[in-house]
């Protein structure tokens, strides 16, 4: 074990709030591995860099000798976390949740040390509860406590529904902490209420209350909204190397310092050119989720495409045109087939007006044009995406 002061200095970096720092210092001073909890509801099959912020902090705890306790919320996911939501989440089936959970565990070990990680499903205890036990669990909190939640209050004031099962969510997440005897719980800033409910339930159960640590919500590639698949501004942990590298290269210089801190745990190098710093960031993220060789290949391919402007030598996705040869239809198909991205006609017209759509470097300007593509043609869609006709 490192000294308490050294551990605190590392663990505080990149956090928003520690409730409380003194309690964390006292727990670290016990000299035993702490049980550090992070919950993940498998509501979708893929994780992205936004999820990795808390996972990276959990990895730091592991590197200091502590134990990661990863809660797979196979039961809570059927409710859906209401944090930051303006409406009730659509329900998922248990089969969908278990499918997503299998992909989660594959992806988290790109970051976490498998040997220092306990994985538990909260369905293990919630599925066994009788109704009388659920009633007793609910009696441990008050309705006034639950309605202190800002997102619940906002929805009520706006005349929107808050379903009673949603009020159960913070209670269930808090009870997870009792079941695993958590010393520390990590979460995004939108999770603070849930983490504090866990402290209250632990006290009520006669356990020492967990330390609640919140980490920032990572901005997506647009630099404005939080990273989310629904916003299309994400970098997925399981995406191909060239996608991770290319997307990382699209972020602004202002956002780069934040990515260095939250994703690498480092400060942006003060010396050197910003472009090289961004390439280093993109390469290290690619290597983290694939390999150094994949990162080197992705960088070389990116430089071929964009630094040298030579798409003819680049490793581009193969595109097989469909029967609709109209320009916008072909571009929409290329996005969908090669990049699994849906683009509306309005999106494509904006690219057309910005002179982004090109065929073999010839700028395309007529939205009604019909393209007669042949094998080897290169269709550039935007600054980051191009395909080669197969």
C-alpha positions, 0 to 999 in steps of 0.5 A, a space after each residue: 500500500 502507498 501512503 495515505 497522502 500519496 493515494 489521496 493525491 492520485 485519487 482526487 485528481 479528476 474528481 468533482 466531489 468526495 463526500 467526504 475526503 476525511 472519511 476517505 483518508 480514514 478508510 485508506 488508513 485502515 491499511 486493508 484493500 477497500 471495496 470500491 463499488 461501481 454500478 453499470 446498468 446494461 441498457 445498451 450493448 456498447 460502452 463508450 469513453 463517457 463510461 470509461 471515466 469512472 472505470 479509469 478511476 476504479 482502475 486507479 483504486 486497483 493499482 493502489 491495491 484495492 478491490 473493484 466491485 462491479 455491480 451489473 444491474 440486471 434488475 435495476 436496468 429493468 427500471 432504468 436510471 431516472 438520473 437526468 431524464 425528463 421522461 420515463 425510460 422505456 422498459 427492457 426485457 430481462 433477456 435483452 439486459 443479459 445479452 447487453 451484460 455479456 458485452 459489458 463484461 468483455 469491454 470493461 476488462 479493456 480497462 480493469 484488472 480482472 484479477 482484482 475485480 468482483 462482478 456481481 448481479 443485483 438480481 441475485 438479491 432483488 429477485 429473491 425478495 418477497 413483497 414484505 421485504 420490499 415493503 421493509 426496504 421502502 420503509 427505510 426512506 421517506 417520500 420527502 427524501 426521494 422528492 428532493 431529487 432535482 430531476 423528479 422535482 423538475 418533472 413534477 413542476 413541468 406536469 410530467 409523470 414520475 412513475 412510482 417504480 422510478 422512485 424505487 431506483 435510488 433505493 435499489 442502488 443504495 441497497 446494492 451498497 449494503 449487499 456488497 458492503 461497499 467502502 467507496 462508491 463511484 459515479 458521475 455527477 448525476 449520481 450523487 443523490 443515489 450514492 448518498 442514499 446508499 450511505 443512509 441505507 448502510 448507516 441504517 443497516 449498521 454498516 460504516 457509510 461508504 465514501 461517495 466520489 463523483 467524476 465529471 460527465 465527459 463531453 462528447 465530440 461536439 464539446 457541448 453535450 455529454 457523450 452519448 450514443 443517442 447524440 451521436 457524439 461518442 467514441 465506442 470502446 469496441 469500435 475499430 481502431 481507425 474509427 477511435 483514432 479518427 474520432 479522437 482527432 476530430 475534437 477541439 483543442 479546447 476539449 483535448 486538455 479535458 480528455 487528457 485529464 479524464 481519460 489518461 489521468 494526465 495534464 496536457 503536455 505544455 510543450 510541443 505542437 497541439 496537433 502532435 498532442 492530439 495524435 498522441 491522445 488518439 493513438 493512446 486511446 486506440 492502443 488502450 482498446 486495441 493494441 499499439 500496433 493497431 494504433 500505429 496503423 490507424 495513425 499512419 492511415 489517418 495521416 495518409 488520408 488527411 495530412 497527405 491528402 492521399 485517399 487512393 492509398 488509404 485503407 477505406 471501407 468497401 462500399 457496394 452501391 445499391 440500385 438507387 444511384 441518386 447522390 443523396 441516396 448513395 451517400 445515406 447508404 454509404 454512411 449506414 452500410 460502412 459506418 452504421 450511422 443514419 443521415 437525413 437528407 437535411 444532414 446530407 444537404 448541409 454536407 453538400 453545401 459545405 462542399 464536403 461530398 466529393 467523388 474522386 476529389 471532384 466536389 459534388 454540388 447537385 443534390 439531384 445528380 445520379 452517380 454511375 460509380 465504378 470499382 475503385 471510385 472514392 466517395 468522400 462523405 465528410 472530413 472523417 469518412 470516405 469509402 471505396 467502391 467495390 
